[in-house]
């Protein structure tokens, strides 16, 4: 498995964790959105 395949497979799990943290007010919902966006961009850049 390549690193991109692993990253794509784990992305939904990470997004879910960020959403849960935002829902519990551990982090702000906008911060969670920003982190998800940055992560998606990094995954897209992987070869």
N, C-alpha and C positions, 0 to 999 in steps of 0.2 A: 504494500500500500504506500502510495506517495504521500508526502506531507500535505499536498493540496487536498487529496481525497480525505485524509484524516480531518483536516480543518473543516471541510465542507460537512463531514459527518457530525462533527462536534458543535458546529455553529448553532443549530436549533437548541441544543442543551444549554449553551452559554446564554443565548437570548432569553430562554425561559428563566434561568437563574437571575439575570439582570432584571427581568420584569417582576419577579417575586421580591427582589430587594427594593425595587421602586414602590411596589404595592405596600410593603411594610414600612415605608418611609425611612429606610436605611440610607438610600441614595435618592436624589431627586429624579423624577420621571424624565426630565430633559437630559440629565446626565446619562441615564440608562440609554436613551435614544442615541446620544452622541457616541457612546462607547460601542453600541451595536453598529452604527454607521461606519465608524473607523475600522472596526473589525472586519466588516464586509468588504471594505475597500482593500484592506491588507490581503484578505483571502483572494480577492479578484486579481491582485498583482502577482500572486504565486504562479510559478511556471508549471 
